[in-house]
Amino acid sequence: MNIYLVPHNWARHVAVGLVVGGAGLLAWWSFLFIALQLGPSLFSIGLFWTSGMEGWWLLSWAATIIGAASVAAELGLRRAPVLQRVGLPLIAGFASFLIAQLFMSTASCVSGVLVSEAMAPLRADGSLVSLRYSLPLWVTAGLSSALGPLAVRRFGGIANHVGAGLICGPLAAATWHWLSYYIFHDLYLATGAALFVWGLIHGLFAWPVPDELYAGWVRVLSDRRFGYRVPIDSPTLPVSERFIGHFPRGLDLFLPVEDGIAELHVSFVRTSDGRYTVRGLSQWPTTVNRFLETIDLRYDPRHPAPLETELSSGDTVLMSDGVHTTVVEFVMLPKEER
């Protein structure tokens, strides 16, 4: 993944999910290739699984690929060194595989104890296509795919990972059951769709693209200096403030008075907790425009402090002297833009 191709809007919330969902499809395709192309030769020499274990190894393989893909997507966005991009996903995938073996073995043992003697032959039948006894395996495999990456992420965001793991397994199982019985009537296609849903949910909730990969900028939209932009973040300080006006010295963004700009018109602030705000410092008309909302930030001398409002990427600020107007835009761009 490339951070330059992920804009700071709704797309960043689904980008990782789509990539990891694609990895789920890759896991499905590669498993079919192994089973159909290499399986007969390996089975003839006793190196292949029996039909009753096919679902077991499919879920283990999917947990491995999805766990590795989640870490690989993060490292791609962070522009990590090549060795890390190769080694850390392998570690995460191997951890997911081991956890899947442990959890699925435990779930299988518990299921075997709880099943009555009359139903035991049905449970042991490898041709049984039902969620009655396989649902615990889906749940534990989904949880394993989310816990494996924690070995690389140093247990950061553990609540997100556990929640994603507990959701993606049951949803994948429900997708497989519903499509195979009511829509496709094809277990192969239903399995591919289920693994895509598994990866999609994992990517949406376990590790979405964080705001820390982006930084705020002010970009001029008016004709005089169209496209000119300055960063809001400071390279060294956690809190920074950028001033806009026509005062000749000390301003971060100088705009001429002929464009309707006061000596000190507005300032853009990045707070210590990573939020961005804009402050109105002039009594001249100053408004912030966003979808279905307009905020007047003109400074009122009767107030002890200037008005301010929190910003989202794409918000525009209109500054005017009543005749001429200048428009600037707040945008979130990848930090590497600096």
C-alpha positions, 0 to 999 in steps of 0.5 A, a space after each residue: 500500500 502507498 500512503 500517497 494513494 489513500 486520501 484523508 477522507 472516507 476512503 482511508 477507513 476502507 482501504 486496509 479492509 479491501 486490501 486484507 479482504 483481497 488477501 483472503 481471496 488469495 488465501 482461498 485461491 492458493 488453498 484450492 490450487 494446493 488441494 487440486 493441483 498438488 493434493 493427489 500427488 501428495 496424498 498418494 505418498 501419504 503427505 496430504 490431509 484427509 477430507 475430514 481435515 480440509 476445513 481445519 487447514 483451510 481456516 488455519 491457512 486463511 488466518 495465517 494469510 490475513 494476519 500477515 496481510 494486515 501487518 504488510 499493509 501497515 508497513 507499506 503505509 509507514 514506508 518501512 524498510 524492505 527487510 521489515 516488510 518481508 520479515 514482520 508479516 512472516 512473524 505475524 502470519 506464523 503467530 496467527 497459525 500457531 494461535 489458530 492451532 491452539 485455539 481450534 484444538 481447544 474448541 474441537 476438544 470442548 465440542 467433542 466433550 459436549 456432544 452426546 454419544 448419539 451425535 458423535 458419529 455425525 460430528 466426526 463425519 468429514 462430509 458434514 456441511 453445517 455450522 452446527 459443529 464448525 462454528 467454534 472453529 470459524 470463531 477461533 480462527 478469526 480471533 487467531 488472525 487478529 491476535 497474531 499481528 499483536 506479536 509485531 505491533 507490541 500489543 498496541 490496540 489490543 481491544 480493536 484486534 480482539 473485537 475484530 477477531 470476534 466479529 470477523 469469524 462469525 460473519 465469515 461463517 454466516 456468509 459461507 452458510 448463507 451463500 452456499 445454501 441460498 444464493 450460489 449453491 456452490 461451496 467453493 464460491 461461498 468459501 471465497 466470499 466468506 474469506 473476503 468478508 473475513 479479511 474485510 472486517 479484519 482490516 476495517 476494525 483491527 488496524 484502520 489507517 491512523 491520523 498520525 500518518 497525516 499532517 495538516 496544511 493550509 492551501 490558498 484557493 484564491 487567484 493571487 497565490 493559488 496552490 500555495 500552501 504551508 504546513 501547520 505542524 511544527 517539526 519539533 514541538 507538539 503544539 504549533 500555530 500558524 498565523 495568516 495576515 498582511 503584516 510585513 514580518 513574522 507571519 507564516 503565510 503572508 497575503 496582501 491587503 488588496 485581497 481583503 486580508 487584515 494585518 493579523 486575520 486568522 491562525 491555524 493551531 495543532 493541539 497537543 492531542 493531534 486536533 486542528 483548529 482555526 481562530 478568528 483574530 480580526 473583526 473583519 468578516 471571517 467564516 468557516 464553511 463546511 457541508 451544511 454548516 457556516 461558522 462566523 469567527 469574527 473577533 468580538 472585543 467584548 470576549 476575553 479570547 478569540 473564537 475557534 472551531 475544530 477543523 476537518 480536511 476540506 474545510 474552507 476559511 473565507 477572509 474578507 474586508 467587505 469588498 475583496 475575499 480570499 479563500 484558504 483550505 485546510 487539508 490533511 496530507 501524508 506527512 511525507 509531503 513535508 
